[in-house]
Amino acid sequence: EVLLSQQEHFLSKDDTPVNLEQAENQLKRHEAFLTTMEANDDKINTLLQVADTLVEKDHFDADKIGKRAENITGRRDDNRQRALDQHEKLKNQVKLHEFLQDLEELAEWVQEKYATSQDESYRSAKTIHSKWTRHQAFEAEIAANKERLFEAEKSAQELSKEKPEFKDVIEPKLKELAKQFDDLEVHTKEKGAMLFDANREVLVQQTCDDIDSYITDLEKQIVSGDTANDLTSVNILMQKQQVIQTQMAVKARQVEEIDKQTEYLQKTVPEEKIEPIVVKKTAVLERFEKIKAPLLERQKALEKKKEAFQFCRDVEDEKLWIDEKLPVANSPDYGNSLFNVHVLKKKNQSLATEIDNHEPRINAICNNGRKLIDEGHEDAKKFEALISDLTQKWQELKDAIENRRKHLLESEKVQQYFFDAQEAESWMSEQELYMMVEDRGKDEISAQNLMKKHENLEQSVEDYANTIRQLGEVARQFSGDDISSGDAVAVKQSQLDKLYAGLKDLAGERRARLNEALQLFMLSREVDDLEQWITDREVVAGSQELGQDFDHVTLLSERFNEFARDTEAVGGERVAKVNGIADNLIQAGHSDSATIAEWKDNLNESWQDLLELIETRTQMLAASRELHKFFHDCKDVLGRILEKQHGVSDELGRDAGSVSTLQRKHYNFLQDLITLYSQVQQIQEESAKLQDAYAGDKAKEITNREQEVLHAWDNLQAMCDARKQKLADTGDLFRFFNMVRILMIWMEDLVRQMNTSEKPRDVSGVELLMNNHQSLKAEIDTREDNFGACISLGKELLTRNHYASADIKDRLMTLSNSRNALLRRWEERWENLQLILEVYQFARDAAVAEAWLIAQEPYLLSSELGHTIDEVENLIKKHEAFEKSAAAQEERFSALERLTTFELKEMKRRQELAEEAERQRIKEEQEAKAASEAAEQAKREAERRDDVDVGASHDDSERGGTPGAGEGHEGYVTRKHEWDSTTKKASNRSWDKVYMAAKAGRISFYKDQKGYKSNPELTFRGEPSYDLQNAAIEIASDYTKKKHVLRVKLANGALFLLQAHDDTEMSQWVTSLKAQSDSTAVAASRSQTLPATSQKDEPKRRSFFTLKKK
């Protein structure tokens, strides 16, 4: 227990290593711990054997001993498993840290090379060739080391596949390393490109110079070539030649690169600069081709010298080796015992093997010499003598080895026979003692043990016959070979044959006695075991448990079927076996034949009873399983139906696209229900079958389960149909909304075009606007089909009692109102354009008439009456011509005096205002009958209003200028300028306290009252005064940030928010500004028939026809 506690304490330490060294140290300590555990297992096994012995001997404290032994066994097994798991974990950690260390080394190499690639000295052209050469070597080194990255990635994949828990540690570092390597490659390629592109011409020239100088040096080496006198000097020259060949290969690649770059320079560099480079390149190429042949001849000469020197050296070495081995092969010592013979034989075999392995070397040397002789070498006779001498010595060595091998084999056979004969005699003497024992055993176990021991002994005796026979054959062979030790071998062999025959007779007698006792013990045991086994099986087969649910009954059925198969297979085999044994014993005339027959009959009867119980329980479980399977299928189908019901979504989508997606999902959902419907039908079929087989509560429960499934299925079908219809309605709804939205946007755009059109400057401008306005009418007519389709779809949805009927009605109403408003707006603008056209036509005619009058005024104002008769007559003729011209202009002036449509409408409006005032006056009189004073006051007010209207009309007709509105209104307000025009917001939209003056149909803003009184021209921030004509003045009830705010929107789109002090002041401002706006409109509606003669009114008259854009 102390050992186990120590082991548990060691295993409880779980320190994860942080580096490779720590992981390897922990693994070594753990392997030492495993070795210690294996050594301690012997102590624990000894303890457990003692405990088992005490328990078998019925020790008084056997229970406590058994529990302690089980506890120790369990703790040992747990410790062993934990130790193995921890060992595996440590090995994985070692693999991981080895991989991480390799990654770190590769990363350090990449960083070092990246730092090297940062060198910017390539811009200097002095050493460009050497730098280019170094850069090519640098790129080759990077390409060669990329294989390390591939191997690291492959190792990472294998490690991640084997140990997925290391994936999070490996992948980030591997990705970072791959990124660093890619950056290094990219930077190196960029640097090479910059190095080459920046100094292309210099590089080509320096490369040519380098190759030229190299060829010069090489020619000097070839001319003053060293002569070799031995093998060492030849090898040195060969190494130098190899270096030259390697350098030539490098220079060849440089020559190819020069050709490519020269072609490139011929395309990009002027001809006068490239000509020297081409000449130098051609000379270098010619010298490079000429130097190849001398180099090849020099290499062949060196190879021939090396072969000759190498052959002489090899022959001398082999002779020394043969002289070293010959004394060992000719030794006369053959051994005086089997052990000594074996030692000498192994030594001789090792020497023979060494000689055989060395023979290809001898043959190769001789072949090399013959090759030199065949090639006609100058020392051919010397080489033939060397080959002959070497071949003779080699054959002498092989003959000596073979002779020694034969002598050792003969000595080994003799010594091996005497050794085997001594062993056989000792073994047979020992076996005779075991055969003479008389014990037959007290029970089957002891008899079996005795029989097993005897069988082993008997088999050993039988097997030993081969040994005796082999020894006899060896002895006869020695006699035939006439060996000196043949007589001693024959005597020894006759003793062995007699001893073996006596041993076999004793073994047969012992086997017969043991076999008879063992058969009786075995039959008794088999019968007892089989009856007990049948009794145990009857307990299981007689169980009345039929299961609580489908899973339970399925489990019971599977287990019982397995039980039945196992019982029938095992039991039938065992019963047949016991019956066969009993029949054999009875037929053999055993002394206890009656007892054996009784055992046989009882056993067969018990076996038949067990088979009947198994068949009965199998049928009961099958019926129970069928019923519970139906209940389980009902529950499963019902659960799936409920799951599908929950899966029916209430989402209807936010737009047409989402509705289409939901419809596709619902279609797929309905397709999934086909499989479910087949299961429902299967439930109905199974219910019909089970109702025929069951009655009472079971049949009622079957019917109820079936109805639950059918009811749930009907509900699911209803939900799916409703969902399908609702999605269809929603799709139509969004289609309707989309049509409405498109039409509304189109109408708003059309209305905006009507409202934001530029004001015309002349008659042609008005006609252009009218043409554009007529094109808008054509576009409206084109959209009639879209309106019809949209309204038809909306009415169809209302007919279907759509769930969004209220919203549809609102959209239809809004669409109809917007459409009617669009048509009205078009008509209003069309009428307005017609009025404007008539006004501009009047202005044009009036301008022509005015020009004519101005041209005639100097003539009429002239005081010249003539000084002579001729002059007077000429003046009379001019005046007659003037009268004729005036008579011709009379019709034009009459046309100008006729009222325009605009004036007629204004008069009609005033008449309607007068009628409305009269009606209002009559109403007020009726309401004020009781108060006569109030009635008279109202009457005076009405008369005063009539007088004002009549006076205003009279002033309009006389002056033709803009009418005023009394003295106007002025005071302090807080102002916010929102818009400069319809499309442009004001630059400063903050609230400012200003002094506002509304007068003569215009409003102006000042810093304070003092500035207004002193200098009316100096407005707030230099702003112009604003015209109130067609301005919209209203209380800003929708503006909630401030109180007492009114909104003023001018005709040009400018917008102001004005805050008064209180509601009374706000109402006064609204009334005053509306009056100023109305007065301006009335003034603008007047048209002058003839220009006035007063120059004071001239600017006003011209301002009516001069339409400047505000």
MIGUTI-88263 format. One record per residue (C-alpha): residue in three letters; x, z, y. Coordinates in pm, whole numbers, plus 50000, padded with zeros to 5 digits. Layout:
# residues N
alaXZY
...
# end
This chain:
# residues 1110
glu500005000050000
val502925006650235
leu504264971850160
leu500844956550228
ser500504976050553
gln503914963750666
gln502884928350582
glu499624931950775
his501504946051074
phe503884916251072
leu501014891351039
ser499054907551324
lys501684895151572
asp500514861751707
asp503044850651970
thr502684814252065
pro506174799252124
val506864783452462
asn509814761552363
leu511424745352060
glu514114771952011
gln511554799752009
ala509314780451767
glu512214774251524
asn513284810851537
gln509724822451464
leu509474797551176
lys512754810251024
arg511584846351052
his508264837350892
glu509934818750604
ala512114849350543
phe508944870150545
leu507344846850286
thr510424850650065
thr510134888450093
met506444886350002
glu507234866349689
ala509814892249589
asn507334920649647
asp504694902949434
asp506574913949119
lys506154950449217
ile502464945449289
asn501914926548961
thr503594954448766
leu501354980048938
leu498224959448861
gln499234956048493
val499634993848467
ala496214998248628
asp494604973648382
thr496194992148091
leu494835025448211
val491365010948255
glu491404995147907
lys492405028647758
asp489345045347918
his491295067748153
phe489225096748291
asp489645082648647
ala489285046048545
asp486715037548819
lys488945049749100
ile491945031948949
gly489964999548921
lys488765001349282
arg492265008249414
ala493594979249208
glu490874956049343
asn491614967549697
ile495314960649655
thr494574926349501
gly492234917049785
arg494694928350054
arg497514909249885
asp495444877349865
asp494364880850228
asn497954886250340
arg499124856450139
gln496424834050291
arg497124846450643
ala500834841250592
leu500284805650470
asp497974797950765
gln500464812451012
his503274792950845
glu501304760850884
lys500564769351247
leu504264775851320
lys505264742851160
asn502714725451382
gln504144743351687
val507654731851590
lys506404695951563
leu504654699051899
his507684713352081
glu510004687851919
phe507724660552051
leu507494676952396
gln511284680652410
asp511694643652328
leu509214635752606
glu511144657652852
glu514444641052762
leu512904606652807
ala511314617553136
glu514674630453263
trp516254597253169
val513494578253351
gln513904599953663
glu517674594953656
lys517274557253628
tyr514594557253897
ala517044574754132
thr519634548254042
ser517134520654119
gln516684534554473
asp520104521054577
glu519584498454879
ser523094484154897
tyr521924450554763
arg521544438255122
ser525334434855149
ala526524400755026
lys530204410354980
thr529874422054621
ile526584405254539
his527764390454208
ser528974423554067
lys525784440354185
trp523674413154028
thr525594417053700
arg525144454553708
his521474450253786
gln521004427253483
ala522734453353266
phe520464479753422
glu517344459353335
ala518614453852980
glu519144491352942
ile515574498453059
ala514144472152819
ala516184486752532
asn514934521952606
lys511294511552626
glu511224513352248
arg511664550952292
leu508414551552492
phe506604531752221
glu507904555451954
ala506764585152164
glu503264570052198
lys503124563151824
ser504244598851748
ala501644611951994
gln498864592551821
glu499914605051479
leu500224640951604
ser496854639451785
lys495194624451478
glu496714650851253
lys496154679851498
pro493354671951749
glu493844705851921
phe497164693252065
lys495514663052228
asp494864680452561
val498544690852582
ile500044657452477
glu497914631752659
pro498554642853024
lys502334643952975
leu502354610852788
lys500264593953059
glu502564607653331
leu505634595153142
ala504084560553091
lys503234559053462
gln506814568753557
phe508214542353320
asp505884515753464
asp506944525553817
leu510594522853711
glu510054488053564
val508104475953867
his510684489854113
thr513554475053912
lys511914440553905
glu511194442454277
lys514774452854349
gly516104424354131
ala513844399654312
met514944412554653
leu518614412654544
phe518414377154422
asp516204362554696
ala518194378954976
asn521574364754864
arg520764334454647
glu523434310954788
val526154337554797
leu525274348354443
val525604313054310
gln528974308254483
gln530344341854369
thr529134335354013
cys530944301854011
asp534104318554145
asp533824346153884
ile533414321553595
asp536274300153731
ser538684329653752
tyr537584341353406
ile538354306953256
thr541774307053425
asp542654340753275
leu541374329352936
glu543534297952944
lys546614319453014
gln545774341652714
ile545394311252485
val548664295552602
ser550704327652563
gly548944338252237
asp550484366952035
thr551644360551676
ala550584385151404
asn553134397851146
asp550954422550955
leu547324432350893
thr547174457751178
ser548304432851444
val545864406751306
asn542954431451330
ile543884439551689
leu543924402751779
met540584397651599
gln539004425551805
lys540304409552124
gln538914376152009
gln535504392151943
val535484406752294
ile536234372252432
gln533354357052231
thr530964383352365
gln532094376452720
met531694339052662
ala528074344352557
val527444363652880
lys529144336553084
ala527074310052908
arg523864327353025
gln525324329153376
val526074291753363
glu522434284653265
glu521244306553550
ile523564287953792
asp521944254653687
lys518454268253755
gln519384283354090
thr521264252054198
glu518154231254131
tyr516114256154333
leu518614255454622
gln518614217254625
lys514884219054700
thr515084246654962
val518544243655131
pro519744214255348
glu521874188455168
glu525024194555376
lys525034231355272
ile524234225954904
glu526774198154842
pro529854221754813
ile527904244454579
val526964215054351
val530584202954340
lys531894237754256
lys529194242453991
thr530044209053824
ala533764217753809
val533014251853660
leu530744236653394
glu533434211453290
arg536124238453258
phe533714260853068
glu532964233552810
lys536674225252764
ile537704261152691
lys535304264852395
ala537274243252148
pro540674261852185
leu538884294852143
leu537254283051817
glu540624270551678
arg542334303351768
gln539594323351592
lys539904302751270
ala543684307351264
leu543334345051305
glu540774346451023
lys543154328350782
lys546034352050865
lys543794382050820
glu542654370150475
ala546284366250352
phe547514399950482
gln544354417150357
phe544814402650004
cys548404415949975
arg547374450250101
asp544404452049856
val546594442549554
glu549124470049628
asp546334496049672
glu544704486949340
lys548004489149146
leu548574524349279
trp545044534249177
ile545494520748819
asp548834538948776
glu547094571048880
lys544304567948617
leu546374556948310
pro547834591748216
val544344606548198
ala543064578247973
asn545974582147724
ser545624620547676
pro545704631847301
asp543454662847352
tyr540044658147175
gly538714694447170
asn538404721246896
ser534784731946964
leu531544715347068
phe531774728747422
asn535344716347469
val534434682347329
his531514679547572
val533724688247867
leu536304662147771
lys533604636447706
lys532044641548048
lys535434637448212
asn536094605448016
gln532604592248103
ser533154599348471
leu536464580648457
ala534844551148274
thr532034550248530
glu534534550748813
ile536424521848650
asp533224501748602
asn532234507548963
his535734497149072
glu535744464948870
pro533744444449132
arg536424454249382
ile539174440449152
asn537194408349095
ala536594404049466
ile540324407649541
cys541244382349275
asn538604358049405
asn539994361449758
gly543504353549626
arg542274323049431
lys540424311349743
leu543654312949942
ile545474293949665
asp542754267349654
glu542994263250031
gly546744255249987
his548234285950149
glu552034285350194
asp552404317349976
ala550254304349688
lys552864312049413
lys553274347649534
phe549474352149529
glu549274338949165
ala551894364149049
leu550084392649222
ile546744382849062
ser548284380848710
asp550014414648740
leu546834431548872
thr544674416648594
gln547104428548320
lys547224464348449
trp543454465648481
gln542884454448119
glu545384480347995
leu543454508048173
lys540094496648025
asp541514495747667
ala542884531147700
ile539524544347823
glu537654528147534
asn540064541947270
arg539744577547406
arg535934574447409
lys535854565847035
his538024595446938
leu535894619147145
leu532684606446981
glu534014613646629
ser535124648646727
glu531764655146892
lys529764645546578
val531714669446351
gln531534698846590
gln527844691846660
tyr526974693146287
phe528604726946228
phe526904741146537
asp523424728346434
ala523844740746072
gln524664775946189
glu521634776146419
ala519294763946140
glu520434790445893
ser519884818546144
trp516404806046239
met515114802945875
ser516334837745787
glu514374851846079
gln511144833445984
glu511154846945625
leu510674882245758
tyr507424871945940
met505994854345632
met506204885445410
val503784906945626
glu500444916445447
asp498234924345757
arg494914903645773
gly493434919146090
lys490554943546161
asp488304920246361
glu488094884646484
ile490434889246776
ser493164904746568
ala492624878646295
gln492774850746552
asn495964864846694
leu497504866646350
met496324831446270
lys497694817746596
lys501004834046532
his501084820546177
glu500074785646292
asn502834786046547
leu505304797246283
glu504044771846034
gln504174744046290
ser507674754646380
val508624753246010
glu507074718445975
asp508794706646288
tyr512074720746164
ala511984697045866
asn513174669446097
thr516124690646194
ile517064697045826
arg516664660145746
gln518784649546041
leu521494673845937
gly521464658845582
glu521764623545719
val524704634245934
ala526384650745631
arg525924619245417
gln527284597945699
phe530414619645718
ser530904615745342
gly530604577945364
asp532964575745665
asp535674594745469
ile536244620645740
ser538664649045666
ser535904675845706
gly533424658445468
asp533524684045176
ala532804714245398
val529864695145548
ala528334687745202
val528454724545088
lys526834736145407
gln524044710845375
ser523044721745015
gln522634757945133
leu520324747245415
asp518044726845180
lys517434756244941
leu516664780645224
tyr514104757045384
ala512144751145055
gly511634788745002
leu510404793045360
lys507654766645322
asp506234783245006
leu505874816845187
ala504074800145483
gly501354784345260
glu500494817245088
arg500184835645422
arg497904809145574
ala495354810245286
arg494844847845324
leu494344846445702
asn491984816545700
glu489344833145478
ala489144864645694
leu489024845246019
gln486064823345916
leu483834853245850
phe484754870346179
met484184838146375
leu480694832146231
ser479594867546312
arg480764864446670
glu479164830146723
val475774842146596
asp475814873646814
asp476884854747125
leu474304827547076
glu471424852147022
gln472384871147335
trp472614838547528
ile469124828247407
thr467724862147513
asp469164858347862
arg467724823447892
glu464264835147782
val464184859548075
val464714830548318
ala462334806848137
gly459544833248135
ser459574838948513
gln456224835048697
glu457744827449041
leu456304794349169
gly457724794349524
gln456424803649870
asp456844769850038
phe458134734849972
asp461804742950026
his461534773249804
val459704755349523
thr462094725649552
leu465024749149520
leu463384766449222
ser462554733249059
glu466054719349104
arg467644750848975
phe465264752748677
asn465784715948592
glu469484721848600
phe468904753148393
ala466794733748140
arg469334705548108
asp472164729948072
thr470214750647819
glu469214720947604
ala472664705547611
val474694737047561
gly472184755047339
gly471564725247108
glu475264719747069
arg475954756347001
val473024760346751
ala474104729146561
lys477654741646555
val476654775846415
asn474374759746153
gly477204736846046
ile479624765746011
ala477094785645808
asp476304756145578
asn479994749745519
leu480654785945430
ile477664787345193
gln478704755045021
ala482254767944988
gly480904797844788
his481724825045039
ser481184860544913
asp478694868545199
ser476494837445160
ala473144857045172
thr473984874045501
ile475064840845646
ala471724824245549
glu469714852545713
trp471714849246037
lys470994811846037
asp467154815146001
asn466804841446279
leu468894820346516
asn466824788446466
glu463534807146528
ser464774821846859
trp465964787546973
gln462504771246922
asp460774799047119
leu463154793147412
leu462444755547419
glu458654761747437
leu459094785647735
ile461224760047921
glu458624732347878
thr455784754648007
arg457664765648321
thr458744729948395
gln455104718348411
met454074747948633
leu456894741348882
ala456074704248899
ala452454711248993
ser453464737649252
arg456054714249402
glu453524686149446
leu451134709549634
his453804724549857
lys455224689949924
phe451834679550060
phe451734710350286
his455304703750399
asp454574666950473
cys451494677050673
lys453524701850875
asp456314676950930
val453984648651036
leu452004672451258
gly455234684151421
arg456314648451481
ile452904639851629
leu453094670051862
glu456644660351953
lys455434625352037
gln452594640452243
his455124660452443
gly457194628952472
val454354610652651
ser455654612553007
asp453484617453315
glu455954598653534
leu454424567953697
gly457494555053879
arg458494552854242
asp458434515054271
ala457614483454078
gly461004482553904
ser460694517953771
val457104510953658
ser458304480353464
thr461014501753302
leu458444528153207
gln456164501353057
arg459034488752839
lys459804524352731
his456114529852649
tyr456044497852443
asn459074509752246
phe457344543352209
leu454264526052060
gln456504506651820
asp457954539751700
leu454424551851619
ile453984524951349
thr456214544151109
leu454354576051193
tyr451034559151118
ser452224549550770
gln453064586250709
val449564596550821
gln448074571850573
gln450314585950304
ile449004620950387
gln445414608550338
glu446274593149999
glu448024624649878
ser445124646149998
ala442674625449793
lys444794629549480
leu445244667349526
gln441544673549596
asp440744659049255
ala443214682949092
tyr442344715149284
ala439154733949368
gly438124764249572
asp440424777949843
lys443234753949756
ala441004723349801
lys439674737450130
glu443204743550258
ile444204708050159
thr441244693850355
asn442024715350660
arg445654704150666
glu444584667750644
gln442074672050930
glu444694688351152
val446994658451107
leu444184633051169
his442934651551478
ala446454653151624
trp446944616151548
asp443694606751726
asn444754627252030
leu448134609852034
gln446474575652018
ala444174584852307
met447114597552515
cys449074565452449
asp446114543352550
ala445564563552867
arg449254562052948
lys449314524552895
gln446294519353125
lys447734542353390
leu451064524053391
ala449224490953427
asp447244505153722
thr450434518553877
gly452144484853842
asp449234467754016
leu449254495254280
phe452924490254365
arg452404452554365
phe449544457454610
phe451654481254823
asn454514456354824
met452204428254936
val450754450555209
arg454244461355320
ile455494425455339
leu452434414555539
met452644444855771
ile456354438555836
trp455564401955903
met452744410856145
glu454874436856322
asp457644411056359
leu455124385856493
val453684411056740
arg457214420356847
gln457944383656908
met454804381157120
asn455664412757316
thr459344406057373
ser459204369857485
glu461064361457807
lys459064356058123
pro458914319358230
arg460464307458553
asp458504275258600
val455804253158452
ser458094238458182
gly459044273558073
val455374282758035
glu454654251157837
leu457624259357604
leu456234294357549
met452814279757476
asn454314256157216
asn456164285357055
his452984305857062
gln451094277656896
ser453744276956616
leu453024314056561
lys449374304756511
ala450384279356246
glu452434306056070
ile449414329756081
asp447224302855924
thr449854297255653
arg449714334155557
glu445934333255501
asp446404328055124
asn448674358555106
phe446084379355290
gly443384367155053
ala445444375354742
cys446344409854871
ile442754418554970
ser441454405354635
leu443954427054446
gly442984457654651
lys439264451854591
glu439934446954220
leu441774480454206
leu438854497254386
thr436434481354139
arg438444496553850
asn438114531354012
his441874533854056
tyr443324569154083
ala444764560054424
ser441534544954559
ala441694564854883
asp445194552454960
ile444194516954867
lys441214518655102
asp443454531155381
arg445964503355319
leu443204477155312
met441724491155633
thr445164492155798
leu445904456655684
ser442564443655814
asn442964462056147
ser446534449556186
arg445424414356105
asn442564415756357
ala444894431356613
leu447374403356552
leu444704376956606
arg443454394656921
arg446984398057048
trp447534360956988
glu444334351857178
glu445224375557463
arg448704361157494
trp447344325857471
glu444914332957756
asn447694350257950
leu449944320057908
gln447164297258024
leu446684319258333
ile450414319658399
leu450524281858362
glu447754278158619
val449534302358855
tyr452864284158823
gln451104250958879
phe449524265659193
ala452934279159300
arg454504244959248
asp451794227259450
ala451924253959719
ala455714250359743
val455364212759787
ala452714217560058
glu454784244260226
ala457814221360230
trp455714193760389
leu454384217460657
ile457844230460736
ala459094194660767
gln456284186061013
glu456584217361225
pro459564204561433
tyr457564173461523
leu454504193361634
leu456574218161829
ser458524190562003
ser457844188662385
glu459064153362425
leu456394131162583
gly458484100462667
his460054088562991
thr459134052562964
ile456214032362838
asp458114021162534
glu459054056562442
val455454067962490
glu454154039562274
asn456694048262004
leu455634084762021
ile451964074461991
lys452804053561683
lys454654083161531
his451734105961600
glu449264081161444
ala451534079661140
phe451584117861132
glu447744119061145
lys447514094160857
ser449984115360656
ala448004147160735
ala444794129760626
ala446534120360298
gln447644156860245
glu444114170160312
glu443044165859947
arg446084185359826
phe445384213760065
ser441724213959955
ala442854217559593
leu445044247059693
glu442054263959860
arg440094264059534
leu440254297859350
thr442374299659033
thr441074313158701
phe443204344358758
glu441454350559093
leu438044344258943
lys438754369858669
glu439984394858927
met436794390159127
lys434744394458812
arg436664426258732
arg435994440059079
gln432334431259047
glu432204449658714
leu433914479358877
ala431344478959153
glu428494477158903
glu430044505458705
ala430344525659027
glu426724518359109
arg425634529558764
gln427704560658800
arg426154567159140
ile422624563459004
lys423444586758718
glu424854612558954
glu421754609859173
gln419514616158872
glu421584646058773
ala421624660159126
lys417944657359214
ala417664695259236
ala420564697059486
ser419844673359772
glu423064681659948
ala425094672859645
ala423154640359611
glu423754630459973
gln427424639559941
ala427664617959631
lys425964589959819
arg428434592560107
glu431284592059857
ala429924560559699
glu429464544160041
arg433024554160134
arg434374539259810
asp432464506859881
asp433934505560230
val437454510260092
asp436974482259839
val435564459060104
gly438444467360339
ala441024461860071
ser439494428459983
his439474418760348
asp443144428460389
asp444064408960078
ser442404377960203
glu444064380360544
arg447624391160455
gly448094378460098
gly450704406760046
thr450904436059809
pro448224462359884
gly449244498559932
ala447704529359784
gly447424552660079
glu450454573260161
gly451634575359792
his452934607159627
glu456324624559620
gly457884657059488
tyr460414673259255
val460274665558880
thr462634669258582
arg463404634358445
lys464794620158117
his465654582858114
glu465044570857750
trp465194532457759
asp466644506958007
ser464724478557846
thr462854470757526
thr466074466357326
lys468574487857515
lys468684525857530
ala469694543357850
ser473354553157876
asn472484588458004
arg469454604057833
ser469874639657960
trp467244659358161
asp467934658858540
lys466014674958826
val465304647259082
tyr463114640259383
met460634612159298
ala458734590659551
ala455854567959434
lys454884544559719
ala453754508359765
gly453494502759388
arg457104513459318
ile458854545759222
ser462284557159338
phe464424587059238
tyr466654607459475
lys468974636959442
asp466824658759671
gln464214656659952
lys466824658360225
gly468614627560098
tyr465294608860072
lys464334617060432
ser467774609960580
asn468704578460388
pro465954562860168
glu468344535760049
leu470674561059879
thr468924566059539
phe469894588759246
arg473044574459082
gly472544542059276
glu469514532359064
pro467124505459197
ser463494512959263
tyr461154504958973
asp458014483058986
leu454854499958852
gln453024467358788
asn451504467358434
ala453114501458376
ala451644525258115
ile451244561058246
glu450044587958006
ile450444624557917
ala453134628457646
ser451064650457416
asp453244641057116
tyr456404654157289
thr456704690757183
lys460164700357305
lys458964706357667
lys455634713457835
his453824694858117
val455534661458029
leu454124626958115
arg455454593457997
val455964562758221
lys456634529558041
leu457334499858274
ala456564463458203
asn460234455058137
gly460424481257861
ala462064509258064
leu460804543957963
phe460904577258153
leu459804612558056
leu458794633458361
gln458224671458349
ala455974686958615
his455764723258717
asp452324729458563
asp449274711058429
thr447714706358775
glu450824690058915
met451114668658599
ser447504656358644
gln448194648059009
trp451234627458916
val449294608558644
thr446454600458886
ser448804589659166
leu451014567758943
lys447984550958784
ala446624543559132
gln449954528459235
ser450004507258915
asp446424494958971
ser447154486959338
thr450184466659238
ala448144447258982
val445474439259239
ala448074427859487
ala449774405859232
ser446504388859141
arg446054373859483
ser447154338259549
gln447914323559890
thr446324290159966
leu448524282360265
pro451764297760387
ala451514320860685
thr453274312061005
ser454624346961063
gln458254350860964
lys457674387960899
asp455494379560598
glu457854352360471
pro459774374260220
lys456534387060065
arg455104352160031
arg458264338859869
ser458544369459640
phe455194360459485
phe456494327259355
thr460154336459301
leu460044352258952
lys463304369458889
lys464014386158557
lys463974423658601
# end
